[in-house]
Amino acid sequence: MYIIMVYDVEVDRVTKILKIGRKYLNWVQNSVLEGELTKAQFERLKSEINRTMNKEKDSIIFYTFRTSNYFKKETMGTTKNEPTQFL
Amino acid sequence: MYIIMVYDVEVDRVTKILKIGRKYLNWVQNSVLEGELTKAQFERLKSEINRTMNKEKDSIIFYTFRTSNYFKKETMGTTKNEPTQFL
């Protein structure tokens, strides 16, 4: 399955959530990752996030598709560089 | 067509880009909007963004679908409130 993950978390958890996301998905731009995962990998990703996030304050959304053929992606402007210096 | 818009723009253009996005789409969480648009509306949205963004520094991605039936959406944690106080 293909996953787009977007997160809106408080600043002290941004690095942790990003690090978990990058174990499973490809960084796209600030707060957005995407990639192909098995169902088992997706469950592990959610479980890791579940242990790290603050459920009262953070929000994480997963859009899931059977394949990446179901959407078209258009980018305007620059392609952002992954902020590896923060990890 | 159904649109998910994610943006990663420099701080002095965040409010402007958000304001344009909200004319056409529903705010979901920080830097993410989504909604159903006609092709003509989508073209107008891109045209407005095109005039406002800095193409060297900002990045805006549109994921487009024929209908919202093509994806499943899972939210973990809280539902964020729209930052209307900033507009």
Backbone of each chain as nested JSON, in Angstrom:
{
  "chains": [
    {"id": "A", "residues": [
      {"number": 1, "name": "MET", "atoms": {"N": [0.839, -1.196, 0.0], "CA": [0.0, 0.0, 0.0], "C": [0.878, 1.251, 0.0]}},
      {"number": 2, "name": "TYR", "atoms": {"N": [0.304, 2.334, -0.564], "CA": [1.057, 3.579, -0.647], "C": [0.523, 4.551, 0.41]}},
      {"number": 3, "name": "ILE", "atoms": {"N": [1.438, 5.209, 1.113], "CA": [1.07, 6.045, 2.246], "C": [1.573, 7.477, 2.053]}},
      {"number": 4, "name": "ILE", "atoms": {"N": [0.721, 8.443, 2.328], "CA": [1.175, 9.831, 2.523], "C": [0.916, 10.151, 3.99]}},
      {"number": 5, "name": "MET", "atoms": {"N": [1.962, 10.571, 4.675], "CA": [1.841, 10.914, 6.098], "C": [2.085, 12.413, 6.265]}},
      {"number": 6, "name": "VAL", "atoms": {"N": [1.178, 13.085, 6.95], "CA": [1.373, 14.506, 7.276], "C": [1.241, 14.657, 8.785]}},
      {"number": 7, "name": "TYR", "atoms": {"N": [2.119, 15.426, 9.376], "CA": [2.056, 15.554, 10.829], "C": [2.083, 17.02, 11.263]}},
      {"number": 8, "name": "ASP", "atoms": {"N": [1.401, 17.273, 12.371], "CA": [1.337, 18.608, 12.969], "C": [1.529, 18.378, 14.467]}},
      {"number": 9, "name": "VAL", "atoms": {"N": [2.781, 18.418, 14.905], "CA": [3.09, 18.07, 16.288], "C": [3.833, 19.219, 16.964]}},
      {"number": 10, "name": "GLU", "atoms": {"N": [3.788, 19.246, 18.275], "CA": [4.448, 20.327, 18.998], "C": [5.967, 20.202, 18.859]}},
      {"number": 11, "name": "VAL", "atoms": {"N": [6.634, 21.329, 19.001], "CA": [8.038, 21.449, 18.595], "C": [8.967, 20.448, 19.295]}},
      {"number": 12, "name": "ASP", "atoms": {"N": [8.669, 20.092, 20.542], "CA": [9.595, 19.17, 21.225], "C": [9.467, 17.731, 20.731]}},
      {"number": 13, "name": "ARG", "atoms": {"N": [8.454, 17.429, 19.924], "CA": [8.346, 16.067, 19.371], "C": [8.585, 16.003, 17.864]}},
      {"number": 14, "name": "VAL", "atoms": {"N": [8.843, 17.139, 17.231], "CA": [9.011, 17.148, 15.772], "C": [10.133, 16.21, 15.334]}},
      {"number": 15, "name": "THR", "atoms": {"N": [11.274, 16.305, 15.967], "CA": [12.427, 15.501, 15.547], "C": [12.166, 14.013, 15.744]}},
      {"number": 16, "name": "LYS", "atoms": {"N": [11.537, 13.657, 16.865], "CA": [11.243, 12.241, 17.126], "C": [10.26, 11.663, 16.111]}},
      {"number": 17, "name": "ILE", "atoms": {"N": [9.212, 12.417, 15.825], "CA": [8.192, 11.927, 14.876], "C": [8.785, 11.836, 13.466]}},
      {"number": 18, "name": "LEU", "atoms": {"N": [9.569, 12.84, 13.104], "CA": [10.224, 12.819, 11.793], "C": [11.15, 11.616, 11.669]}},
      {"number": 19, "name": "LYS", "atoms": {"N": [11.885, 11.326, 12.725], "CA": [12.832, 10.21, 12.715], "C": [12.097, 8.87, 12.542]}},
      {"number": 20, "name": "ILE", "atoms": {"N": [10.991, 8.712, 13.233], "CA": [10.191, 7.492, 13.059], "C": [9.665, 7.416, 11.623]}},
      {"number": 21, "name": "GLY", "atoms": {"N": [9.114, 8.522, 11.139], "CA": [8.579, 8.541, 9.778], "C": [9.621, 8.142, 8.746]}},
      {"number": 22, "name": "ARG", "atoms": {"N": [10.837, 8.66, 8.915], "CA": [11.904, 8.39, 7.944], "C": [12.405, 6.949, 7.975]}},
      {"number": 23, "name": "LYS", "atoms": {"N": [12.153, 6.226, 9.048], "CA": [12.505, 4.809, 9.069], "C": [11.666, 4.015, 8.067]}},
      {"number": 24, "name": "TYR", "atoms": {"N": [10.473, 4.531, 7.771], "CA": [9.515, 3.784, 6.948], "C": [9.213, 4.453, 5.603]}},
      {"number": 25, "name": "LEU", "atoms": {"N": [9.332, 5.785, 5.57], "CA": [8.856, 6.536, 4.403], "C": [9.934, 7.495, 3.91]}},
      {"number": 26, "name": "ASN", "atoms": {"N": [9.688, 8.083, 2.759], "CA": [10.603, 9.067, 2.197], "C": [10.136, 10.47, 2.52]}},
      {"number": 27, "name": "TRP", "atoms": {"N": [11.057, 11.278, 2.949], "CA": [10.756, 12.678, 3.244], "C": [10.404, 13.407, 1.953]}},
      {"number": 28, "name": "VAL", "atoms": {"N": [9.351, 14.208, 1.959], "CA": [8.903, 14.926, 0.767], "C": [9.108, 16.425, 0.929]}},
      {"number": 29, "name": "GLN", "atoms": {"N": [8.585, 16.949, 2.005], "CA": [8.822, 18.346, 2.372], "C": [8.463, 18.471, 3.845]}},
      {"number": 30, "name": "ASN", "atoms": {"N": [8.629, 19.643, 4.395], "CA": [8.35, 19.847, 5.807], "C": [7.005, 19.223, 6.213]}},
      {"number": 31, "name": "SER", "atoms": {"N": [7.039, 18.284, 7.171], "CA": [5.84, 17.638, 7.73], "C": [5.127, 16.664, 6.8]}},
      {"number": 32, "name": "VAL", "atoms": {"N": [5.764, 16.286, 5.688], "CA": [5.136, 15.362, 4.735], "C": [6.119, 14.264, 4.347]}},
      {"number": 33, "name": "LEU", "atoms": {"N": [5.68, 13.016, 4.465], "CA": [6.48, 11.88, 3.998], "C": [5.571, 10.976, 3.185]}},
      {"number": 34, "name": "GLU", "atoms": {"N": [6.165, 10.178, 2.293], "CA": [5.34, 9.222, 1.569], "C": [6.156, 8.004, 1.176]}},
      {"number": 35, "name": "GLY", "atoms": {"N": [5.458, 6.925, 0.854], "CA": [6.163, 5.741, 0.391], "C": [5.282, 4.51, 0.394]}},
      {"number": 36, "name": "GLU", "atoms": {"N": [5.845, 3.442, -0.15], "CA": [5.165, 2.162, -0.272], "C": [5.501, 1.326, 0.959]}},
      {"number": 37, "name": "LEU", "atoms": {"N": [4.492, 0.81, 1.625], "CA": [4.7, -0.039, 2.811], "C": [3.81, -1.278, 2.707]}},
      {"number": 38, "name": "THR", "atoms": {"N": [4.249, -2.342, 3.357], "CA": [3.336, -3.463, 3.568], "C": [2.398, -3.098, 4.719]}},
      {"number": 39, "name": "LYS", "atoms": {"N": [1.321, -3.86, 4.852], "CA": [0.405, -3.605, 5.966], "C": [1.122, -3.757, 7.306]}},
      {"number": 40, "name": "ALA", "atoms": {"N": [2.003, -4.733, 7.397], "CA": [2.734, -4.964, 8.647], "C": [3.643, -3.777, 8.971]}},
      {"number": 41, "name": "GLN", "atoms": {"N": [4.32, -3.262, 7.965], "CA": [5.176, -2.086, 8.193], "C": [4.341, -0.881, 8.626]}},
      {"number": 42, "name": "PHE", "atoms": {"N": [3.192, -0.722, 8.007], "CA": [2.32, 0.405, 8.356], "C": [1.853, 0.271, 9.81]}},
      {"number": 43, "name": "GLU", "atoms": {"N": [1.537, -0.935, 10.228], "CA": [1.126, -1.142, 11.624], "C": [2.27, -0.814, 12.576]}},
      {"number": 44, "name": "ARG", "atoms": {"N": [3.499, -1.195, 12.204], "CA": [4.656, -0.878, 13.066], "C": [4.886, 0.627, 13.134]}},
      {"number": 45, "name": "LEU", "atoms": {"N": [4.762, 1.295, 11.998], "CA": [4.911, 2.754, 11.969], "C": [3.89, 3.408, 12.915]}},
      {"number": 46, "name": "LYS", "atoms": {"N": [2.636, 3.001, 12.815], "CA": [1.607, 3.601, 13.673], "C": [1.858, 3.285, 15.144]}},
      {"number": 47, "name": "SER", "atoms": {"N": [2.335, 2.09, 15.401], "CA": [2.609, 1.713, 16.78], "C": [3.75, 2.543, 17.375]}},
      {"number": 48, "name": "GLU", "atoms": {"N": [4.796, 2.78, 16.588], "CA": [5.91, 3.616, 17.079], "C": [5.448, 5.045, 17.333]}},
      {"number": 49, "name": "ILE", "atoms": {"N": [4.632, 5.557, 16.418], "CA": [4.132, 6.924, 16.58], "C": [3.227, 7.016, 17.798]}},
      {"number": 50, "name": "ASN", "atoms": {"N": [2.407, 6.014, 17.951], "CA": [1.487, 5.952, 19.083], "C": [2.219, 6.077, 20.43]}},
      {"number": 51, "name": "ARG", "atoms": {"N": [3.389, 5.462, 20.501], "CA": [4.154, 5.5, 21.747], "C": [4.835, 6.845, 21.967]}},
      {"number": 52, "name": "THR", "atoms": {"N": [5.046, 7.615, 20.893], "CA": [5.839, 8.836, 20.966], "C": [4.998, 10.108, 21.015]}},
      {"number": 53, "name": "MET", "atoms": {"N": [3.861, 10.091, 20.34], "CA": [3.071, 11.313, 20.209], "C": [2.313, 11.657, 21.492]}},
      {"number": 54, "name": "ASN", "atoms": {"N": [1.878, 12.9, 21.575], "CA": [0.968, 13.336, 22.631], "C": [-0.419, 13.437, 21.989]}},
      {"number": 55, "name": "LYS", "atoms": {"N": [-1.309, 12.543, 22.402], "CA": [-2.596, 12.433, 21.688], "C": [-3.511, 13.633, 21.906]}},
      {"number": 56, "name": "GLU", "atoms": {"N": [-3.247, 14.396, 22.95], "CA": [-4.057, 15.602, 23.174], "C": [-3.562, 16.776, 22.325]}},
      {"number": 57, "name": "LYS", "atoms": {"N": [-2.271, 16.756, 21.969], "CA": [-1.702, 17.948, 21.341], "C": [-1.268, 17.756, 19.898]}},
      {"number": 58, "name": "ASP", "atoms": {"N": [-0.924, 16.529, 19.518], "CA": [-0.387, 16.292, 18.176], "C": [-1.453, 15.695, 17.269]}},
      {"number": 59, "name": "SER", "atoms": {"N": [-1.265, 15.9, 15.981], "CA": [-2.173, 15.312, 14.993], "C": [-1.342, 14.72, 13.866]}},
      {"number": 60, "name": "ILE", "atoms": {"N": [-1.631, 13.478, 13.525], "CA": [-0.919, 12.826, 12.425], "C": [-1.959, 12.188, 11.529]}},
      {"number": 61, "name": "ILE", "atoms": {"N": [-1.872, 12.471, 10.231], "CA": [-2.854, 11.94, 9.285], "C": [-2.135, 11.05, 8.276]}},
      {"number": 62, "name": "PHE", "atoms": {"N": [-2.713, 9.886, 8.027], "CA": [-2.227, 8.989, 6.981], "C": [-3.295, 8.89, 5.899]}},
      {"number": 63, "name": "TYR", "atoms": {"N": [-2.905, 9.187, 4.676], "CA": [-3.749, 8.912, 3.515], "C": [-3.199, 7.627, 2.908]}},
      {"number": 64, "name": "THR", "atoms": {"N": [-4.032, 6.611, 2.775], "CA": [-3.527, 5.338, 2.25], "C": [-4.258, 4.964, 0.96]}},
      {"number": 65, "name": "PHE", "atoms": {"N": [-3.486, 4.376, 0.05], "CA": [-3.955, 4.003, -1.29], "C": [-3.517, 2.583, -1.58]}},
      {"number": 66, "name": "ARG", "atoms": {"N": [-4.255, 1.914, -2.425], "CA": [-3.797, 0.579, -2.815], "C": [-2.494, 0.686, -3.606]}},
      {"number": 67, "name": "THR", "atoms": {"N": [-2.405, 1.634, -4.505], "CA": [-1.15, 1.875, -5.222], "C": [-1.013, 3.371, -5.479]}},
      {"number": 68, "name": "SER", "atoms": {"N": [0.186, 3.801, -5.866], "CA": [0.403, 5.215, -6.166], "C": [-0.21, 5.594, -7.519]}},
      {"number": 69, "name": "ASN", "atoms": {"N": [-0.8, 4.636, -8.237], "CA": [-1.475, 4.964, -9.502], "C": [-2.781, 5.712, -9.286]}},
      {"number": 70, "name": "TYR", "atoms": {"N": [-3.251, 5.751, -8.048], "CA": [-4.547, 6.364, -7.785], "C": [-4.495, 7.874, -7.654]}},
      {"number": 71, "name": "PHE", "atoms": {"N": [-3.309, 8.435, -7.644], "CA": [-3.256, 9.898, -7.587], "C": [-2.206, 10.434, -8.541]}},
      {"number": 72, "name": "LYS", "atoms": {"N": [-2.352, 11.711, -8.828], "CA": [-1.375, 12.423, -9.627], "C": [-0.741, 13.439, -8.683]}},
      {"number": 73, "name": "LYS", "atoms": {"N": [0.534, 13.671, -8.844], "CA": [1.228, 14.588, -7.946], "C": [1.808, 15.733, -8.765]}},
      {"number": 74, "name": "GLU", "atoms": {"N": [1.463, 16.959, -8.39], "CA": [2.014, 18.131, -9.079], "C": [2.756, 18.985, -8.072]}},
      {"number": 75, "name": "THR", "atoms": {"N": [3.993, 19.338, -8.381], "CA": [4.775, 20.192, -7.484], "C": [4.972, 21.558, -8.124]}},
      {"number": 76, "name": "MET", "atoms": {"N": [4.705, 22.607, -7.354], "CA": [4.996, 23.973, -7.813], "C": [6.17, 24.488, -6.995]}},
      {"number": 77, "name": "GLY", "atoms": {"N": [7.099, 25.156, -7.675], "CA": [8.229, 25.736, -6.951], "C": [9.363, 24.747, -6.814]}},
      {"number": 78, "name": "THR", "atoms": {"N": [10.107, 24.923, -5.76], "CA": [11.344, 24.183, -5.577], "C": [11.091, 22.81, -4.95]}},
      {"number": 79, "name": "THR", "atoms": {"N": [12.067, 21.929, -5.092], "CA": [12.037, 20.673, -4.351], "C": [12.858, 20.894, -3.093]}},
      {"number": 80, "name": "LYS", "atoms": {"N": [12.229, 20.661, -1.96], "CA": [12.902, 20.954, -0.69], "C": [13.966, 19.901, -0.389]}},
      {"number": 81, "name": "ASN", "atoms": {"N": [14.993, 20.304, 0.312], "CA": [16.022, 19.37, 0.731], "C": [15.738, 18.844, 2.13]}},
      {"number": 82, "name": "GLU", "atoms": {"N": [16.009, 17.595, 2.303], "CA": [15.747, 16.96, 3.572], "C": [16.602, 17.572, 4.676]}},
      {"number": 83, "name": "PRO", "atoms": {"N": [15.998, 17.908, 5.82], "CA": [16.745, 18.584, 6.886], "C": [17.565, 17.614, 7.728]}},
      {"number": 84, "name": "THR", "atoms": {"N": [18.517, 16.923, 7.094], "CA": [19.306, 15.917, 7.808], "C": [20.13, 16.528, 8.933]}},
      {"number": 85, "name": "GLN", "atoms": {"N": [20.422, 17.806, 8.814], "CA": [21.244, 18.436, 9.87], "C": [20.542, 18.47, 11.218]}},
      {"number": 86, "name": "PHE", "atoms": {"N": [19.235, 18.266, 11.215], "CA": [18.52, 18.331, 12.499], "C": [18.398, 16.971, 13.172]}},
      {"number": 87, "name": "LEU", "atoms": {"N": [18.932, 15.919, 12.539], "CA": [18.659, 14.585, 13.101], "C": [19.843, 14.013, 13.864]}}
    ]},
    {"id": "B", "residues": [
      {"number": 1, "name": "MET", "atoms": {"N": [-12.832, 16.812, -9.08], "CA": [-11.623, 16.124, -8.623], "C": [-11.36, 16.471, -7.165]}},
      {"number": 2, "name": "TYR", "atoms": {"N": [-10.691, 15.532, -6.493], "CA": [-10.396, 15.755, -5.077], "C": [-8.914, 16.119, -4.932]}},
      {"number": 3, "name": "ILE", "atoms": {"N": [-8.622, 17.126, -4.122], "CA": [-7.264, 17.677, -4.013], "C": [-6.775, 17.628, -2.569]}},
      {"number": 4, "name": "ILE", "atoms": {"N": [-5.549, 17.175, -2.374], "CA": [-4.845, 17.406, -1.104], "C": [-3.697, 18.356, -1.429]}},
      {"number": 5, "name": "MET", "atoms": {"N": [-3.636, 19.458, -0.722], "CA": [-2.574, 20.453, -0.947], "C": [-1.692, 20.52, 0.296]}},
      {"number": 6, "name": "VAL", "atoms": {"N": [-0.388, 20.382, 0.117], "CA": [0.549, 20.561, 1.235], "C": [1.557, 21.625, 0.821]}},
      {"number": 7, "name": "TYR", "atoms": {"N": [1.877, 22.525, 1.743], "CA": [2.796, 23.6, 1.365], "C": [3.919, 23.742, 2.383]}},
      {"number": 8, "name": "ASP", "atoms": {"N": [5.055, 24.137, 1.874], "CA": [6.252, 24.367, 2.687], "C": [6.834, 25.672, 2.157]}},
      {"number": 9, "name": "VAL", "atoms": {"N": [6.406, 26.794, 2.771], "CA": [6.797, 28.113, 2.26], "C": [7.458, 28.924, 3.367]}},
      {"number": 10, "name": "GLU", "atoms": {"N": [8.222, 29.909, 2.954], "CA": [8.918, 30.722, 3.955], "C": [7.918, 31.568, 4.746]}},
      {"number": 11, "name": "VAL", "atoms": {"N": [8.329, 31.932, 5.937], "CA": [7.394, 32.459, 6.94], "C": [6.644, 33.711, 6.476]}},
      {"number": 12, "name": "ASP", "atoms": {"N": [7.277, 34.557, 5.666], "CA": [6.578, 35.78, 5.264], "C": [5.479, 35.533, 4.229]}},
      {"number": 13, "name": "ARG", "atoms": {"N": [5.42, 34.317, 3.665], "CA": [4.341, 34.028, 2.709], "C": [3.33, 33.008, 3.238]}},
      {"number": 14, "name": "VAL", "atoms": {"N": [3.527, 32.497, 4.451], "CA": [2.628, 31.469, 4.988], "C": [1.172, 31.949, 5.018]}},
      {"number": 15, "name": "THR", "atoms": {"N": [0.944, 33.139, 5.549], "CA": [-0.435, 33.63, 5.688], "C": [-1.094, 33.829, 4.333]}},
      {"number": 16, "name": "LYS", "atoms": {"N": [-0.334, 34.367, 3.367], "CA": [-0.891, 34.598, 2.028], "C": [-1.266, 33.281, 1.345]}},
      {"number": 17, "name": "ILE", "atoms": {"N": [-0.371, 32.317, 1.42], "CA": [-0.628, 31.027, 0.752], "C": [-1.795, 30.303, 1.434]}},
      {"number": 18, "name": "LEU", "atoms": {"N": [-1.82, 30.351, 2.754], "CA": [-2.93, 29.739, 3.494], "C": [-4.262, 30.391, 3.107]}},
      {"number": 19, "name": "LYS", "atoms": {"N": [-4.25, 31.703, 2.993], "CA": [-5.475, 32.435, 2.65], "C": [-5.987, 32.045, 1.261]}},
      {"number": 20, "name": "ILE", "atoms": {"N": [-5.076, 31.914, 0.313], "CA": [-5.482, 31.462, -1.027], "C": [-6.036, 30.038, -0.944]}},
      {"number": 21, "name": "GLY", "atoms": {"N": [-5.309, 29.163, -0.252], "CA": [-5.753, 27.767, -0.134], "C": [-7.147, 27.664, 0.448]}},
      {"number": 22, "name": "ARG", "atoms": {"N": [-7.415, 28.48, 1.47], "CA": [-8.727, 28.413, 2.138], "C": [-9.874, 28.95, 1.289]}},
      {"number": 23, "name": "LYS", "atoms": {"N": [-9.567, 29.729, 0.248], "CA": [-10.638, 30.169, -0.659], "C": [-11.217, 28.983, -1.43]}},
      {"number": 24, "name": "TYR", "atoms": {"N": [-10.389, 27.957, -1.6], "CA": [-10.777, 26.831, -2.462], "C": [-10.944, 25.519, -1.705]}},
      {"number": 25, "name": "LEU", "atoms": {"N": [-10.214, 25.366, -0.607], "CA": [-10.134, 24.058, 0.053], "C": [-10.421, 24.196, 1.546]}},
      {"number": 26, "name": "ASN", "atoms": {"N": [-10.562, 23.077, 2.207], "CA": [-10.783, 23.063, 3.654], "C": [-9.479, 22.823, 4.391]}},
      {"number": 27, "name": "TRP", "atoms": {"N": [-9.264, 23.613, 5.404], "CA": [-8.068, 23.465, 6.225], "C": [-8.14, 22.137, 6.983]}},
      {"number": 28, "name": "VAL", "atoms": {"N": [-7.047, 21.38, 7.004], "CA": [-7.022, 20.079, 7.673], "C": [-6.124, 20.123, 8.909]}},
      {"number": 29, "name": "GLN", "atoms": {"N": [-4.918, 20.551, 8.703], "CA": [-3.989, 20.781, 9.802], "C": [-2.897, 21.689, 9.259]}},
      {"number": 30, "name": "ASN", "atoms": {"N": [-1.968, 22.066, 10.097], "CA": [-0.892, 22.956, 9.686], "C": [-0.307, 22.535, 8.33]}},
      {"number": 31, "name": "SER", "atoms": {"N": [-0.362, 23.427, 7.333], "CA": [0.227, 23.211, 6.004], "C": [-0.495, 22.194, 5.135]}},
      {"number": 32, "name": "VAL", "atoms": {"N": [-1.696, 21.775, 5.527], "CA": [-2.435, 20.777, 4.738], "C": [-3.883, 21.238, 4.549]}},
      {"number": 33, "name": "LEU", "atoms": {"N": [-4.338, 21.232, 3.304], "CA": [-5.739, 21.516, 3.001], "C": [-6.239, 20.459, 2.04]}},
      {"number": 34, "name": "GLU", "atoms": {"N": [-7.561, 20.254, 2.004], "CA": [-8.089, 19.315, 1.028], "C": [-9.504, 19.688, 0.655]}},
      {"number": 35, "name": "GLY", "atoms": {"N": [-9.969, 19.159, -0.474], "CA": [-11.35, 19.41, -0.868], "C": [-11.597, 19.028, -2.308]}},
      {"number": 36, "name": "GLU", "atoms": {"N": [-12.878, 19.126, -2.656], "CA": [-13.36, 18.795, -3.99], "C": [-13.371, 20.063, -4.841]}},
      {"number": 37, "name": "LEU", "atoms": {"N": [-12.746, 20.034, -5.983], "CA": [-12.729, 21.193, -6.885], "C": [-13.05, 20.749, -8.309]}},
      {"number": 38, "name": "THR", "atoms": {"N": [-13.589, 21.668, -9.069], "CA": [-13.663, 21.431, -10.509], "C": [-12.272, 21.699, -11.089]}},
      {"number": 39, "name": "LYS", "atoms": {"N": [-12.065, 21.251, -12.331], "CA": [-10.77, 21.523, -12.972], "C": [-10.519, 23.015, -13.093]}},
      {"number": 40, "name": "ALA", "atoms": {"N": [-11.578, 23.778, -13.384], "CA": [-11.433, 25.229, -13.535], "C": [-11.03, 25.872, -12.204]}},
      {"number": 41, "name": "GLN", "atoms": {"N": [-11.648, 25.432, -11.121], "CA": [-11.267, 25.966, -9.799], "C": [-9.816, 25.617, -9.467]}},
      {"number": 42, "name": "PHE", "atoms": {"N": [-9.418, 24.397, -9.789], "CA": [-8.049, 23.973, -9.516], "C": [-7.061, 24.843, -10.307]}},
      {"number": 43, "name": "GLU", "atoms": {"N": [-7.403, 25.148, -11.541], "CA": [-6.524, 26.007, -12.349], "C": [-6.423, 27.407, -11.739]}},
      {"number": 44, "name": "ARG", "atoms": {"N": [-7.555, 27.912, -11.248], "CA": [-7.524, 29.244, -10.622], "C": [-6.7, 29.233, -9.341]}},
      {"number": 45, "name": "LEU", "atoms": {"N": [-6.848, 28.172, -8.549], "CA": [-6.045, 28.03, -7.328], "C": [-4.544, 28.053, -7.671]}},
      {"number": 46, "name": "LYS", "atoms": {"N": [-4.156, 27.257, -8.659], "CA": [-2.731, 27.213, -9.026], "C": [-2.258, 28.552, -9.567]}},
      {"number": 47, "name": "SER", "atoms": {"N": [-3.121, 29.224, -10.293], "CA": [-2.739, 30.511, -10.853], "C": [-2.536, 31.556, -9.745]}},
      {"number": 48, "name": "GLU", "atoms": {"N": [-3.404, 31.552, -8.749], "CA": [-3.236, 32.495, -7.624], "C": [-1.956, 32.195, -6.844]}},
      {"number": 49, "name": "ILE", "atoms": {"N": [-1.702, 30.92, -6.629], "CA": [-0.493, 30.543, -5.897], "C": [0.75, 30.919, -6.69]}},
      {"number": 50, "name": "ASN", "atoms": {"N": [0.666, 30.69, -7.97], "CA": [1.776, 31.006, -8.853], "C": [2.197, 32.478, -8.765]}},
      {"number": 51, "name": "ARG", "atoms": {"N": [1.208, 33.345, -8.617], "CA": [1.505, 34.782, -8.54], "C": [2.056, 35.182, -7.181]}},
      {"number": 52, "name": "THR", "atoms": {"N": [1.838, 34.356, -6.149], "CA": [2.176, 34.74, -4.773], "C": [3.452, 34.069, -4.277]}},
      {"number": 53, "name": "MET", "atoms": {"N": [3.696, 32.854, -4.722], "CA": [4.82, 32.084, -4.168], "C": [6.167, 32.564, -4.71]}},
      {"number": 54, "name": "ASN", "atoms": {"N": [7.221, 32.197, -4.005], "CA": [8.585, 32.395, -4.488], "C": [9.071, 31.042, -4.985]}},
      {"number": 55, "name": "LYS", "atoms": {"N": [9.236, 30.924, -6.303], "CA": [9.508, 29.602, -6.886], "C": [10.877, 29.03, -6.523]}},
      {"number": 56, "name": "GLU", "atoms": {"N": [11.777, 29.915, -6.1], "CA": [13.103, 29.416, -5.681], "C": [13.079, 28.892, -4.242]}},
      {"number": 57, "name": "LYS", "atoms": {"N": [12.149, 29.402, -3.442], "CA": [12.197, 29.102, -2.006], "C": [11.026, 28.283, -1.483]}},
      {"number": 58, "name": "ASP", "atoms": {"N": [9.883, 28.359, -2.132], "CA": [8.683, 27.686, -1.619], "C": [8.417, 26.406, -2.41]}},
      {"number": 59, "name": "SER", "atoms": {"N": [7.716, 25.494, -1.759], "CA": [7.316, 24.252, -2.419], "C": [5.859, 23.969, -2.067]}},
      {"number": 60, "name": "ILE", "atoms": {"N": [5.073, 23.707, -3.099], "CA": [3.662, 23.384, -2.892], "C": [3.353, 22.138, -3.693]}},
      {"number": 61, "name": "ILE", "atoms": {"N": [2.759, 21.158, -3.039], "CA": [2.456, 19.897, -3.715], "C": [0.948, 19.681, -3.701]}},
      {"number": 62, "name": "PHE", "atoms": {"N": [0.427, 19.289, -4.857], "CA": [-0.979, 18.904, -4.972], "C": [-1.045, 17.423, -5.316]}},
      {"number": 63, "name": "TYR", "atoms": {"N": [-1.762, 16.667, -4.492], "CA": [-2.105, 15.292, -4.831], "C": [-3.535, 15.336, -5.347]}},
      {"number": 64, "name": "THR", "atoms": {"N": [-3.768, 14.874, -6.557], "CA": [-5.12, 14.95, -7.113], "C": [-5.667, 13.552, -7.414]}},
      {"number": 65, "name": "PHE", "atoms": {"N": [-6.965, 13.405, -7.178], "CA": [-7.674, 12.127, -7.329], "C": [-8.948, 12.368, -8.102]}},
      {"number": 66, "name": "ARG", "atoms": {"N": [-9.425, 11.345, -8.778], "CA": [-10.721, 11.507, -9.449], "C": [-11.819, 11.69, -8.405]}},
      {"number": 67, "name": "THR", "atoms": {"N": [-11.774, 10.906, -7.339], "CA": [-12.735, 11.09, -6.24], "C": [-12.033, 10.754, -4.927]}},
      {"number": 68, "name": "SER", "atoms": {"N": [-12.667, 11.133, -3.821], "CA": [-12.071, 10.826, -2.518], "C": [-12.256, 9.349, -2.151]}},
      {"number": 69, "name": "ASN", "atoms": {"N": [-12.918, 8.582, -3.015], "CA": [-13.041, 7.135, -2.755], "C": [-11.723, 6.4, -2.951]}},
      {"number": 70, "name": "TYR", "atoms": {"N": [-10.754, 7.064, -3.573], "CA": [-9.502, 6.386, -3.893], "C": [-8.531, 6.299, -2.735]}},
      {"number": 71, "name": "PHE", "atoms": {"N": [-8.843, 6.959, -1.634], "CA": [-7.936, 6.841, -0.496], "C": [-8.719, 6.669, 0.793]}},
      {"number": 72, "name": "LYS", "atoms": {"N": [-8.017, 6.171, 1.799], "CA": [-8.575, 6.053, 3.12], "C": [-7.782, 7.037, 3.983]}},
      {"number": 73, "name": "LYS", "atoms": {"N": [-8.441, 7.662, 4.931], "CA": [-7.761, 8.655, 5.754], "C": [-7.844, 8.215, 7.21]}},
      {"number": 74, "name": "GLU", "atoms": {"N": [-6.699, 8.11, 7.856], "CA": [-6.66, 7.754, 9.272], "C": [-5.987, 8.873, 10.038]}},
      {"number": 75, "name": "THR", "atoms": {"N": [-6.638, 9.339, 11.099], "CA": [-6.048, 10.395, 11.929], "C": [-5.672, 9.834, 13.293]}},
      {"number": 76, "name": "MET", "atoms": {"N": [-4.457, 10.105, 13.721], "CA": [-4.035, 9.74, 15.075], "C": [-3.929, 11.021, 15.881]}},
      {"number": 77, "name": "GLY", "atoms": {"N": [-4.418, 10.971, 17.121], "CA": [-4.286, 12.135, 17.991], "C": [-5.448, 13.084, 17.83]}},
      {"number": 78, "name": "THR", "atoms": {"N": [-5.176, 14.337, 18.066], "CA": [-6.222, 15.347, 18.118], "C": [-6.577, 15.855, 16.723]}},
      {"number": 79, "name": "THR", "atoms": {"N": [-7.74, 16.47, 16.619], "CA": [-8.098, 17.209, 15.406], "C": [-7.722, 18.657, 15.655]}},
      {"number": 80, "name": "LYS", "atoms": {"N": [-6.892, 19.189, 14.789], "CA": [-6.391, 20.545, 15.008], "C": [-7.46, 21.574, 14.681]}},
      {"number": 81, "name": "ASN", "atoms": {"N": [-7.417, 22.693, 15.363], "CA": [-8.339, 23.784, 15.075], "C": [-7.712, 24.746, 14.091]}},
      {"number": 82, "name": "GLU", "atoms": {"N": [-8.529, 25.236, 13.239], "CA": [-8.067, 26.16, 12.207], "C": [-7.569, 27.452, 12.835]}},
      {"number": 83, "name": "PRO", "atoms": {"N": [-6.404, 27.925, 12.404], "CA": [-5.823, 29.128, 13.013], "C": [-6.431, 30.409, 12.461]}},
      {"number": 84, "name": "THR", "atoms": {"N": [-7.742, 30.576, 12.656], "CA": [-8.427, 31.755, 12.105], "C": [-7.914, 33.059, 12.709]}},
      {"number": 85, "name": "GLN", "atoms": {"N": [-7.378, 32.988, 13.906], "CA": [-6.878, 34.21, 14.541], "C": [-5.706, 34.842, 13.784]}},
      {"number": 86, "name": "PHE", "atoms": {"N": [-5.073, 34.073, 12.895], "CA": [-3.923, 34.631, 12.173], "C": [-4.312, 35.28, 10.847]}},
      {"number": 87, "name": "LEU", "atoms": {"N": [-5.601, 35.203, 10.507], "CA": [-5.956, 35.634, 9.142], "C": [-6.554, 37.041, 9.079]}}
    ]}
  ]
}
